[in-house]
Amino acid sequence: MGNCGMEDLIPLVNRLQDALSTVGQSCSLHLPQIAVVGGQSAGKSSVLESFVGRDFLPRGSGIVTRRPLILQLLSANTEYGEFFHCKGKKFTDFDEICKEIEAETCRLTGSNKGISPVPINLRIYSPNVLNLTLVDLPGITKVPVGDQPADIEYQIRDMIMQFICKENCLILAVTPANTDLANSDALKLAKDVDPQGQRTIGVITKLDLMDEGTDARNILENRLLPLRRGYIGVVNRSQKDIAGKKDIEAALLAEKKFFLSHPAYKHMAESMGTPYLQSILNQQLTNHIRETLPAFRSHLQSQLLGLSKEAEEYKQYSCDDPARRTKTLLQSVSQSFWKCMCTHLFNLYKTYISVFLLVCVFLSSRSVQRLAVDFEKLIEGSGDKVDTVNLSAGAKINRIFHERFPYELVKIELDEKKLRREINYAIRNIHGIRTGLFTPDKAFEAIVKKQISSLEGPCIQFVDMVSQELITTLYQCINKLSSFPKLQDETERIVTTEIREQESKCREQVLLLIDIQLAYINTKHEDFIGFTNAQQTYNQSNKKTVAGMAGNHGVAAPSRLIVVRKGWLTISNIGIMKGGAKEYWFILSAESLSWFKDDEEKEKKYMLPLDNLKLRDVEKSFMSSKFVFAIFNTELRNVYKDYKCLELACYSQEELDSWKASLLQAGVYPEKVTVDGQGNGALENCTDPQLERQVETIRNLVDSYMSIIYKTVKDVMPKTIMHLMINSVKEFISSELLAQLYALGECSALMDESTEQQQHREEVLRKHAALKEALSVIGKFSTSTCTTPLPPPVDSSWIRPSSPTLPKKPVTGGGVRGHAPSVPRLPCSYYFPEH
């Protein structure tokens, strides 16, 4: 009976379980095993001890098993135990095994009956056992004791469910014969996760403690309260026997005698008792593995495939090999700056550096590029492995160039009232006590210089934003060096220092560019309108045209028919009585903002002209995760029904910035209200027509000249940052970083692995070997092996699920409870060998 290949697979699964549990993935394969479930004092521990033939489990009153015990029984010529947490230590004294279980339990749970789901792994080798993997779970309890929490019952049930809910887990439901089987907690839990009974095996204990004149014959024959896999009865040692140190071998003989002599059980004695239960479990687990073999093999193969490349690299790994250290350093850091590296290494060679190290560096030159390549891909973009979830560093910097920076410029530019007041004061202060007949060019120059100086803030902020993106990109790249913490730290320090240095140079250059613009006001520029044209634009229509051109900084206004942007926005300031906040599909064109019910654009809700509209920032609400901005009419008209402003919300800061940039392109500019301390928030009423004409003339001149400045700054600033910061940092990583790392003189120390990496490598190799071994044994398995088929379904509706909220499954066996087949039988001599 059985299959040699399959018999070998059980201990192999045990070794695989150990290998996987070391890296925290023991549950990922759902390895076949048997979970022992039952109430307190149901006899679970006694059954397990009978399998081994030794006393090795803690005993006492109340809850004794407080952590899951994964018990792996392996047939061997010698008898000893091993704990997974005590690798390499063999326990030949089973009293010591008991003490170690107690100590390891208390280490996590304390001494006051607390519980923990972290399992204890125990492997026992013995000539008296059959290959089995069992999980001894805490007994189901109702009332908390000691420092146990009030919900101890639910904690234990959850812990049990974590094991028995897996399809590869057989359930050994242990119930005492002297209790009502219909109320068995073990069978109720099994019913919840295995309603068809395909994985549940019933065990009836304490048959010798039943009241006189009663027996469990109908239950054991699977006639009353049937299970699909049936029941097996056992007789354990009593508490008196345990206290009297009764030998388990003697107890097994007494158990055999009990079944052979009991009038209700003697006809089925060959299919009762602990030896028969052990053999049946071995057979059932073997069969269960065989049934789940296709899916199990597939999962093993996928795991192995995922590990193969990494394992092959680790197999050829030598932590003290200087060639390996140098190669890894070169592969991890930058693209080879070949001539510099050759010169540097030749100088090192002249000072007695190993020729072997020199050769290794030359051989690995083709791989000296990882960090530089990764950094450049994130900045310049790449067609391979395109991220469809987040923007790359290059895309974010592009957004800063063309959306954030222009928006910040417009925010400081358009403060019409303040600008007119400054022009007014400048003209009057230049004339002093006299009345001027001509428009003073010094007033124009003073106002223009002040406007140019105000660009310093946005330009410096622009540099800061790009610098921060570069540092974020660096962190993304050096995360791949986490296996070498010293190399990662030094690389981060060196490159970050370089970024800060280039940022400082870029700041200086930006300020220099602004100083250059301040040094000379070029009124002969070909795009400057000049005094004559400025005076001709005094009429309102021409003034509006020039202002529109200046507002676009010299860029032609978009066609009225062009759609600037489409997207979803939420109108968030509509009251609940009027329908509340709703999401609409918005379309922004050069002359209007329209919104529709959905993106099919069939049902238009409203169209808002852009004339006299302004943009205002709205502070993010504490209760809302959305980002909000508002549009309003500068003439205080309603923009939508009876609403003076319209608050529009989107889901991210990026989306908010993009909408602001699109509105800016369409001519809707941000609001900026400035009121000084003396209440000069508005321009004083000007009654002098000549002064008003001069103010308007200079205003037009300032608009024209500043449109040239804005156009220049928007063009030059990205180029300056690209040259001084982005390209310089890329070039530094590509050609200087490696030299600075070598200059530290600690190349060997840089390549010291982290403890976590060493552990990871060891576990990958162990897991890889275990997976290969498992697949090798599975490959030798013969699918034509005869196994005991699963019995047909029975009516198990008599078991009430433990959770009333779980839906009841339909009964497959009909409405009348009938007889169920008994469990498979083997010759009596097989299970009860003569002594």
C-alpha positions in Angstrom: 0.0 0.0 0.0 1.2 3.5 -0.7 3.8 4.9 -3.0 7.5 5.2 -2.2 7.8 8.5 -4.0 4.8 9.9 -2.1 6.2 8.6 1.2 9.3 10.5 0.5 7.3 13.6 -0.4 6.0 14.1 3.1 9.4 14.7 4.7 10.4 16.7 1.7 7.3 19.0 2.2 8.5 19.4 5.8 11.9 20.5 4.7 10.3 22.9 2.2 8.1 24.3 4.9 11.2 25.0 7.0 13.0 26.7 4.1 10.1 28.9 3.3 9.3 29.8 6.9 12.8 31.3 7.3 11.9 34.0 4.8 8.4 34.5 6.1 6.7 32.8 3.1 5.7 29.5 4.7 2.0 30.3 3.9 2.5 31.2 0.3 2.5 27.6 -0.9 -0.2 26.4 1.5 1.7 23.2 2.2 -0.3 20.0 2.8 -0.6 19.3 6.5 -3.1 18.1 9.2 -4.5 20.6 11.7 -5.6 19.1 15.1 -8.7 20.9 16.3 -10.7 20.4 19.5 -11.9 21.9 22.8 -9.8 22.1 25.9 -9.0 18.7 27.5 -10.4 16.9 24.4 -7.3 14.7 24.3 -5.5 16.3 21.4 -2.1 16.3 23.1 -2.5 12.7 24.2 -3.2 11.6 20.7 -0.1 13.3 19.4 2.0 11.7 22.2 0.6 8.3 21.4 1.8 8.8 17.8 5.4 9.4 19.0 5.3 7.0 21.9 6.8 9.6 24.3 5.6 12.2 26.8 6.8 15.5 25.3 3.9 18.0 25.5 3.2 20.4 28.4 0.2 19.5 30.6 -1.9 21.2 33.1 -5.2 22.8 33.8 -6.9 25.3 31.6 -5.4 26.3 28.3 -2.0 24.6 27.9 -1.3 24.8 24.1 -1.0 28.6 23.7 1.0 28.7 20.4 0.5 26.5 17.3 2.9 23.6 17.4 3.9 22.4 13.9 4.9 18.8 14.6 6.8 17.0 11.8 7.1 13.2 12.4 9.8 11.5 10.3 10.6 7.8 10.4 14.3 7.2 11.2 16.6 4.7 12.9 17.4 7.0 15.8 15.1 8.9 18.1 15.6 12.6 18.8 13.9 16.0 18.3 14.9 19.3 16.7 13.4 22.8 17.1 13.5 25.2 14.2 14.5 28.0 16.6 17.4 25.9 18.0 19.1 24.9 14.7 21.7 22.2 15.0 20.7 21.2 18.5 19.4 17.6 19.0 17.1 16.8 21.9 17.3 13.2 22.9 15.7 13.7 26.3 11.9 14.3 25.7 11.5 16.0 29.1 13.9 18.6 27.7 11.6 18.9 24.6 8.7 19.6 26.9 10.6 22.3 28.8 11.8 23.9 25.6 8.2 24.1 24.4 7.1 25.7 27.6 10.0 28.2 27.6 9.5 29.1 23.9 5.7 29.6 24.6 6.3 31.9 27.5 8.9 33.9 25.6 6.2 35.3 23.4 3.0 34.9 25.5 4.1 35.4 29.0 3.3 33.1 31.9 -0.3 34.1 32.4 -2.2 32.1 29.7 -1.7 34.6 26.9 -1.7 33.2 23.3 0.2 33.9 20.1 -0.3 32.9 16.5 3.4 32.5 15.9 4.0 28.7 15.6 6.7 26.5 17.2 8.3 24.1 14.7 9.3 20.7 16.2 10.6 17.8 14.2 10.8 14.4 15.7 12.8 11.5 14.2 11.8 8.1 15.5 11.6 4.4 14.3 8.1 4.3 15.9 6.4 6.9 13.8 5.1 7.2 10.3 5.8 10.4 8.2 3.2 13.0 9.2 2.9 16.8 9.5 0.5 17.9 12.1 -0.4 21.2 13.6 -1.5 21.2 17.3 -3.7 24.2 17.8 -4.9 25.8 21.1 -8.0 24.3 22.5 -11.2 26.2 22.0 -12.1 28.0 25.2 -15.1 30.0 26.3 -14.0 31.9 29.5 -10.8 34.0 29.7 -8.5 33.3 32.7 -5.5 35.1 34.1 -4.4 38.0 31.9 -6.2 36.7 28.8 -8.2 39.3 26.9 -12.0 39.2 27.1 -12.1 38.1 23.4 -9.9 35.1 23.9 -12.5 32.8 22.3 -12.5 34.8 19.1 -8.7 35.1 19.0 -8.4 31.3 19.3 -11.1 30.8 16.6 -9.3 33.3 14.3 -6.0 31.5 14.8 -7.6 28.1 14.1 -9.3 29.5 11.0 -5.9 30.8 9.6 -4.8 27.1 9.3 -8.0 25.1 8.5 -9.3 27.5 5.8 -6.5 26.5 3.5 -7.6 23.9 0.9 -4.4 21.9 1.4 -5.1 21.4 5.1 -6.8 18.3 6.4 -8.8 18.8 9.6 -8.5 16.3 12.5 -11.6 17.1 14.6 -11.1 15.7 18.1 -14.2 15.2 20.3 -14.5 13.4 23.6 -17.0 10.5 23.6 -18.5 11.7 26.9 -19.8 15.0 25.4 -22.6 15.8 23.0 -21.1 15.2 19.5 -23.8 17.5 17.9 -22.4 20.4 19.8 -18.7 19.7 19.1 -16.8 23.0 18.6 -14.2 21.2 16.4 -16.9 19.8 14.0 -18.6 23.2 13.9 -15.4 25.0 12.9 -14.7 22.3 10.3 -18.2 22.7 8.9 -17.6 26.4 8.4 -14.6 25.9 6.1 -15.3 22.4 4.7 -19.1 22.2 4.3 -18.8 19.1 2.0 -16.6 17.3 4.5 -13.9 16.5 2.0 -11.1 17.4 4.4 -12.5 16.5 7.8 -11.6 13.4 9.8 -13.4 12.7 13.1 -11.6 11.4 16.1 -13.5 10.2 19.2 -11.5 10.1 22.4 -12.2 8.9 26.0 -14.3 6.0 24.9 -13.4 4.3 28.2 -15.0 7.1 30.2 -18.5 6.8 28.8 -21.3 6.0 31.2 -21.9 2.3 31.9 -24.4 0.9 29.4 -23.6 3.5 26.7 -21.3 3.3 23.8 -20.4 5.2 20.6 -20.9 2.2 18.2 -23.3 4.0 15.9 -21.0 7.0 15.7 -17.9 5.0 15.0 -19.8 3.0 12.3 -20.7 6.4 10.8 -24.4 5.6 11.1 -25.3 8.4 13.6 -24.1 11.9 12.9 -22.1 10.8 9.8 -18.9 12.4 8.4 -17.7 11.8 4.8 -14.4 10.5 6.0 -15.9 8.8 9.0 -14.6 8.5 12.6 -11.8 6.7 14.4 -12.0 5.9 18.1 -8.9 6.0 20.4 -8.4 5.4 24.1 -5.8 7.7 25.7 -4.1 7.5 29.1 -6.1 8.8 32.0 -4.8 11.6 34.2 -4.1 8.9 36.8 -2.0 7.0 34.3 -0.1 10.1 33.3 0.5 11.1 36.9 1.7 7.5 37.5 4.1 7.7 34.5 2.4 4.8 32.7 4.4 3.9 29.7 2.8 4.8 26.3 3.6 1.4 24.9 1.7 -0.2 27.7 -1.1 2.2 27.1 -1.3 1.2 23.5 -1.5 -2.5 24.5 -4.3 -1.5 26.9 -6.0 0.4 24.1 -5.8 -2.7 21.9 -7.1 -4.9 24.6 -10.0 -2.4 25.3 -11.2 -2.6 21.6 -10.8 -6.3 21.3 -12.7 -7.0 24.5 -15.5 -4.4 24.4 -18.7 -6.0 23.0 -19.6 -2.9 21.1 -16.2 -2.4 19.4 -14.6 -5.8 19.1 -16.0 -6.3 15.6 -14.3 -3.1 14.4 -11.1 -3.3 16.6 -8.9 -3.5 13.5 -10.1 0.0 12.4 -9.8 1.6 15.8 -6.9 2.7 18.0 -3.9 5.1 17.8 -1.8 2.9 15.5 -4.6 2.7 13.0 -5.3 6.5 13.3 -1.6 7.2 12.6 -1.6 5.0 9.5 -4.9 6.4 8.2 -3.6 10.0 8.7 -0.4 9.0 6.8 -2.5 7.5 4.0 -4.9 10.5 3.9 -2.2 13.1 3.9 -0.4 11.1 1.2 -3.6 10.9 -0.9 -4.3 14.6 -0.2 -0.9 15.6 -1.5 -1.5 13.4 -4.6 -4.9 15.1 -5.2 -3.5 18.6 -4.9 -0.3 17.7 -6.8 -1.0 19.5 -10.1 -1.8 22.9 -8.5 1.0 22.3 -6.0 3.5 21.5 -8.8 2.5 24.6 -10.7 3.0 26.8 -7.7 6.3 25.3 -7.0 7.4 25.9 -10.6 6.4 29.5 -10.6 8.2 30.1 -7.3 11.3 28.4 -8.7 11.2 30.3 -11.9 11.1 33.6 -9.9 14.1 32.6 -7.9 16.3 31.0 -10.6 18.1 34.1 -11.8 18.8 35.4 -8.4 19.9 32.0 -7.1 22.3 31.5 -10.0 24.0 34.8 -9.1 24.3 33.9 -5.5 25.8 30.4 -6.2 28.8 32.0 -7.8 29.1 34.5 -5.0 32.1 34.8 -2.7 31.8 37.5 -0.1 35.6 38.0 0.2 36.4 37.8 -3.5 38.1 41.2 -4.5 37.0 40.7 -8.1 33.4 40.3 -7.0 33.6 43.4 -4.8 35.1 45.5 -7.6 32.7 44.2 -10.2 29.7 44.9 -8.0 31.0 48.4 -7.3 31.4 49.1 -10.9 28.0 47.6 -11.9 26.3 49.6 -9.2 27.7 53.0 -9.5 28.2 54.6 -12.9 28.9 54.5 -16.6 32.6 53.9 -17.2 34.8 56.9 -17.6 37.4 54.6 -19.2 40.5 56.7 -19.6 40.3 58.2 -16.2 39.7 54.8 -14.6 42.6 53.2 -16.5 45.0 56.0 -15.4 43.8 55.8 -11.8 44.2 52.0 -11.6 47.6 52.2 -13.3 48.8 54.6 -10.6 47.4 52.3 -7.9 49.2 49.4 -9.6 52.5 51.4 -9.4 51.9 51.6 -5.6 51.7 47.8 -5.3 47.9 47.3 -5.7 47.1 43.7 -6.7 47.5 43.0 -10.4 44.5 40.7 -9.9 42.3 43.6 -8.9 43.5 45.6 -11.9 42.6 42.8 -14.3 39.1 42.3 -12.6 38.4 46.0 -13.1 39.3 45.9 -16.8 37.2 42.8 -17.3 34.1 44.3 -15.7 34.3 47.7 -17.5 31.3 46.8 -19.8 29.0 46.7 -16.7 30.0 50.0 -15.2 26.7 51.8 -15.8 23.7 50.8 -13.6 23.3 54.0 -11.5 24.0 56.4 -14.3 21.7 54.6 -16.7 18.9 54.4 -14.2 19.3 58.1 -13.3 19.3 59.2 -17.0 16.3 57.0 -17.8 14.3 58.7 -15.1 15.3 62.2 -16.3 15.4 61.7 -20.1 12.6 59.1 -20.3 12.7 55.6 -21.7 10.6 53.3 -23.8 11.3 50.2 -21.7 9.4 49.5 -18.5 7.2 52.5 -18.8 5.5 53.5 -15.5 1.8 53.9 -16.0 1.0 54.8 -12.4 3.4 57.7 -11.4 5.1 60.5 -13.3 8.8 60.0 -13.8 11.3 62.6 -12.6 11.8 64.0 -16.1 8.0 64.4 -16.6 7.7 66.2 -13.2 10.6 68.6 -14.1 8.9 69.2 -17.5 5.7 70.1 -15.6 7.7 72.5 -13.4 9.3 74.1 -16.6 6.0 74.6 -18.5 3.2 74.8 -15.9 4.4 75.6 -12.4 7.0 78.3 -13.4 4.8 80.2 -15.9 2.0 80.2 -13.4 4.2 81.6 -10.6 5.3 84.4 -13.0 1.8 85.4 -13.8 0.9 85.5 -10.1 3.4 88.2 -9.4 2.8 90.1 -12.7 -0.9 90.9 -12.7 -1.6 93.3 -9.8 -3.1 96.0 -11.8 -4.2 98.4 -9.0 -0.9 98.3 -7.2 1.0 98.7 -10.5 -1.0 101.8 -11.5 -0.6 103.3 -8.0 3.2 102.8 -8.2 3.3 104.5 -11.7 1.2 107.4 -10.4 3.5 107.9 -7.4 6.6 107.5 -9.5 5.5 110.2 -12.0 4.5 112.6 -9.2 7.6 112.0 -7.2 9.8 112.6 -10.2 8.1 115.9 -11.0 8.1 116.9 -7.4 6.7 120.4 -6.7 6.5 121.1 -10.4 4.0 120.1 -13.0 5.5 117.9 -15.7 4.6 118.5 -19.3 6.1 115.2 -20.6 5.9 111.6 -19.6 9.1 110.9 -17.6 11.2 108.0 -18.8 12.8 107.6 -15.4 9.3 106.6 -14.0 9.2 103.9 -16.7 12.7 102.7 -15.8 12.0 102.6 -12.0 8.8 100.6 -12.5 10.4 98.2 -14.9 13.4 97.5 -12.6 11.0 96.9 -9.7 9.0 94.4 -11.8 12.2 92.6 -13.0 13.5 92.4 -9.4 10.3 90.7 -8.3 11.2 87.8 -10.6 13.9 86.7 -8.1 11.5 84.8 -5.8 9.8 82.7 -8.5 13.2 82.0 -10.2 14.8 80.8 -7.0 11.8 78.8 -6.1 12.0 77.3 -9.6 15.6 76.2 -8.9 14.6 74.7 -5.5 11.8 72.6 -7.1 14.1 71.1 -9.7 16.8 70.4 -7.1 14.3 68.6 -4.9 13.2 66.5 -7.9 16.8 65.5 -8.6 17.4 64.5 -5.0 14.2 62.4 -5.0 15.4 60.8 -8.3 18.7 60.0 -6.6 16.9 58.3 -3.7 15.0 56.1 -6.2 18.2 55.0 -7.9 20.3 54.3 -4.8 17.6 52.2 -3.2 19.0 49.5 -5.5 22.2 49.7 -3.5 20.5 48.8 -0.2 22.4 45.5 -0.2 25.6 47.5 0.4 24.7 50.1 3.1 28.2 51.8 3.1 28.2 52.2 -0.6 24.7 53.5 -0.5 25.5 56.1 2.2 28.7 57.3 0.4 27.0 57.5 -2.9 24.1 59.5 -1.4 26.5 61.8 0.4 28.7 62.5 -2.7 25.9 63.0 -5.2 23.7 65.0 -2.8 26.7 67.3 -2.2 27.2 67.7 -5.9 23.5 68.5 -6.4 23.7 71.2 -3.7 26.8 72.6 -5.2 25.2 72.8 -8.6 22.1 74.3 -7.1 24.2 77.0 -5.5 25.9 77.8 -8.9 22.5 77.8 -10.6 21.1 80.3 -8.0 24.1 82.6 -8.6 23.6 82.3 -12.4 19.9 83.1 -12.0 20.5 86.1 -9.9 23.2 87.2 -12.5 20.7 86.9 -15.3 18.3 89.1 -13.4 21.1 91.6 -12.7 22.0 91.6 -16.4 18.4 92.6 -17.2 18.5 95.3 -14.5 21.8 96.7 -15.8 20.4 98.0 -19.1 16.8 98.7 -20.1 16.9 98.2 -23.9 14.2 100.4 -25.2 15.4 99.7 -28.8 14.4 96.1 -28.7 12.5 95.1 -31.8 9.5 93.9 -29.9 9.2 97.0 -27.7 6.3 99.3 -28.7 8.1 102.6 -27.8 6.6 105.9 -26.4 4.8 106.9 -29.6 2.9 103.6 -30.0 2.2 103.5 -26.3 0.4 106.9 -26.5 -1.7 105.7 -29.4 -3.0 102.8 -27.3 -4.9 105.1 -24.9 -8.3 104.2 -26.3 -9.9 101.3 -24.6 -10.1 98.8 -27.4 -6.4 99.0 -28.2 -5.5 99.0 -24.6 -7.4 95.7 -24.1 -5.6 94.2 -27.1 -2.2 95.1 -25.8 -3.0 93.9 -22.3 -4.1 90.5 -23.8 -0.9 90.3 -25.7 1.2 91.2 -22.7 -0.7 88.8 -20.6 0.4 86.0 -22.9 4.0 87.3 -22.7 4.3 87.7 -26.4 2.6 84.4 -27.2 -0.4 84.6 -29.6 -3.7 84.0 -28.0 -5.2 80.6 -28.7 -7.9 80.3 -31.4 -11.4 80.7 -30.1 -12.2 77.3 -31.5 -9.4 75.5 -29.9 -10.2 73.3 -26.8 -7.5 74.0 -24.2 -8.4 71.2 -21.8 -11.0 68.6 -20.9 -11.4 66.7 -17.7 -13.5 65.9 -14.6 -14.0 68.5 -11.9 -16.3 68.6 -8.9 -18.4 71.8 -8.2 -17.9 71.7 -4.5 -19.7 74.8 -3.2 -23.3 74.0 -4.2 -25.5 73.6 -1.1 -27.1 70.3 -0.1 -30.6 71.7 -0.7 -29.6 72.4 -4.3 -28.2 69.0 -5.0 -24.8 69.2 -3.2 -21.3 68.7 -4.7 -21.4 67.0 -8.1 -18.7 65.9 -10.6 -19.0 67.1 -14.2 -17.1 66.8 -17.4 -15.5 70.3 -18.1 -14.3 71.6 -21.4 -12.1 74.8 -21.4 -11.8 76.7 -24.6 -10.2 80.1 -25.3 -13.5 81.9 -24.7 -15.6 79.8 -22.4 -15.7 77.1 -19.7 -18.5 74.6 -20.3 -19.5 71.5 -18.3 -21.5 68.4 -19.2 -23.2 65.6 -17.4 -20.6 63.1 -18.6 -17.7 62.7 -21.0 -20.1 61.8 -23.9 -20.7 65.6 -24.1 -24.3 65.2 -25.0 -26.1 67.0 -22.1 -24.6 70.4 -21.5 -25.2 71.9 -18.1 -23.8 75.4 -18.5 -21.4 77.5 -20.5 -19.5 80.3 -18.7 -17.8 83.0 -20.8 -14.2 83.8 -19.7 -14.6 87.6 -19.9 -13.6 89.3 -16.6 -12.9 85.9 -14.9 -10.1 85.5 -12.3 -8.6 82.6 -10.5 -8.3 82.3 -6.7 -6.6 79.6 -4.5 -8.9 77.9 -2.0 -7.5 76.4 1.2 -7.8 72.6 1.4 -10.6 71.5 3.7 -9.7 69.4 6.8 -12.5 67.0 6.0 -11.8 66.7 2.2 -9.0 65.0 0.4 -9.6 67.1 -2.8 -7.6 70.1 -4.1 -9.8 73.2 -4.8 -9.5 76.4 -6.7 -12.2 79.1 -7.4 -13.1 81.3 -10.4 -15.0 84.6 -9.9 -16.0 87.7 -11.9 -14.0 90.8 -11.3 -17.1 92.9 -11.8 -18.8 91.1 -8.9 -21.4 89.4 -11.2 -22.7 85.9 -10.6 -20.7 83.3 -12.4 -23.3 80.5 -12.1 -26.9 80.9 -11.1 -26.8 82.9 -7.8 -23.2 82.0 -7.0 -20.6 84.8 -7.0 -17.8 82.2 -7.4 -17.4 78.6 -8.5 -15.3 76.3 -6.4 -13.8 73.5 -8.5 -12.2 70.4 -6.9 -9.8 67.8 -8.3 -8.1 64.8 -6.9 -4.3 65.7 -6.9 -2.0 68.6 -6.7 -0.7 67.7 -10.2 -4.2 68.0 -11.6 -4.8 71.3 -9.8 -1.6 72.8 -11.2 -2.4 71.6 -14.7 -5.9 73.2 -14.6 -4.4 76.4 -13.4 -1.9 76.4 -16.2 -4.7 75.7 -18.8 -6.8 78.5 -17.4 -3.7 80.8 -17.6 -3.3 79.8 -21.3 -7.0 80.6 -21.9 -6.5 84.1 -20.3 -7.9 83.5 -16.8 -5.3 84.9 -14.5 -4.8 84.5 -10.7 -6.1 87.1 -8.3 -3.6 89.0 -6.1 -5.1 91.6 -3.7 -2.6 93.8 -1.9 -3.6 96.4 0.6 -1.0 98.5 2.4 -1.0 99.5 6.0 -2.5 103.0 5.3 -5.5 101.6 3.5 -4.1 102.4 0.0 -5.7 99.3 -1.5 -7.1 101.2 -4.5 -5.7 103.8 -6.8 -6.6 107.3 -5.7 -9.1 109.0 -7.9 -7.1 110.9 -10.5 -8.6 114.2 -11.6 -5.6 115.3 -13.7 -6.2 114.1 -17.3 -2.6 114.7 -18.2 -1.4 112.6 -15.3 -3.9 109.9 -16.2 -2.5 109.9 -19.8 1.0 109.6 -18.5 0.1 106.7 -16.2 -1.6 104.9 -19.1 1.3 105.5 -21.4 3.9 104.1 -18.9 1.5 101.2 -18.1 1.5 100.2 -21.8 5.3 100.6 -22.0 5.8 98.4 -18.9 3.4 95.8 -20.3 5.3 95.7 -23.6 8.8 95.6 -22.0 7.9 93.1 -19.3 6.3 90.8 -22.0 9.8 90.7 -23.5 11.4 90.0 -20.1 8.9 87.2 -19.3 9.4 85.7 -22.7 13.2 85.8 -22.2 13.0 84.4 -18.6 10.7 81.6 -19.5 13.1 80.6 -22.3 16.4 81.1 -20.5 15.6 79.7 -17.1 14.9 76.1 -18.1 18.0 76.2 -20.3 20.1 77.5 -17.4 18.8 74.8 -15.0 19.2 72.1 -17.6 22.8 73.0 -18.3 24.1 73.9 -14.8 22.1 71.4 -12.7 20.6 68.5 -14.6 23.3 67.9 -17.2 26.0 68.6 -14.7 24.7 66.1 -12.2 24.3 63.5 -14.9 27.8 64.0 -16.1 29.1 63.9 -12.6 27.5 60.5 -11.9 28.7 59.2 -15.2 32.3 60.4 -15.0 33.3 61.6 -11.5 31.4 59.6 -9.0 33.4 56.4 -9.3 36.7 58.3 -9.0 35.5 59.9 -5.8 34.4 56.5 -4.4 37.8 55.1 -5.2 39.5 58.1 -3.7 38.0 57.2 -0.3 40.5 54.3 -0.2 37.9 51.9 1.2 36.7 50.0 -1.8 36.6 46.7 0.1 34.6 48.2 3.0 32.2 49.9 0.6 31.2 46.5 -0.8 30.5 45.0 2.7 27.0 43.5 2.6 24.3 44.3 5.0 23.3 41.6 7.5 19.9 41.5 5.9 21.4 40.9 2.5 23.5 38.0 3.8 20.5 36.4 5.4 18.4 37.0 2.2 21.1 35.3 0.1 21.3 32.3 2.3 17.5 31.9 2.4 17.2 32.3 -1.3 19.7 29.5 -1.9 18.0 27.3 0.7 14.6 27.9 -0.7 15.8 27.4 -4.3 17.4 24.1 -3.3 14.2 23.0 -1.5 12.0 23.9 -4.4 14.2 22.0 -6.9 14.3 19.0 -4.6 10.5 19.0 -4.3 10.0 19.3 -8.0 12.5 16.4 -8.6 10.6 14.1 -6.3 7.2 15.2 -7.7 8.6 14.4 -11.2 9.3 10.8 -10.1 5.8 10.3 -8.8 3.6 7.9 -10.6 0.1 9.1 -11.1 -1.0 5.6 -11.8 -0.5 4.7 -8.1 -3.6 3.2 -6.5 -5.0 5.3 -3.7 -8.1 5.1 -1.6 -10.8 7.2 -3.2 -12.6 9.8 -1.2 -15.9 8.4 0.2 -19.2 9.7 -1.4 -20.9 12.6 0.3 -23.1 12.2 3.3 -25.8 14.4 5.0 -23.8 16.4 7.5 -26.6 19.0 8.1 -26.7 17.9 11.7 -23.5 20.0 12.3 -24.5 23.5 13.1 -21.9 26.1 11.8 -20.1 27.9 14.5 -20.7 31.3 13.0 -24.5 32.2 12.5 -23.5 34.8 9.9 -22.1 32.3 7.5 -24.5 31.1 4.8 -25.6 27.5 5.0 -24.5 25.3 2.1 -27.0 23.0 0.4 -26.9 19.4 1.5 -25.8 17.1 -1.3 -26.9 13.8 0.2 -30.7 14.2 0.1 -33.1 15.0 2.9 -32.9 11.7 4.9 -29.8 10.9 6.8 -28.5 7.6 5.6 -25.6 5.3 6.2 -22.2 6.4 5.2 -19.3 4.2 4.2 -16.8 3.4 6.9 -13.2 4.4 6.7 -10.8 2.2 4.8 -9.8 -1.0 6.6 -6.5 -2.8 6.7 -5.5 -6.2 8.2 -5.4 -6.1 11.9 -1.9 -7.4 12.1 -0.7 -4.4 10.1 -1.7 -2.0 12.8 -1.3 -4.2 15.9 2.0 -6.1 15.4 2.6 -8.9 17.8 5.1 -8.1 20.5 
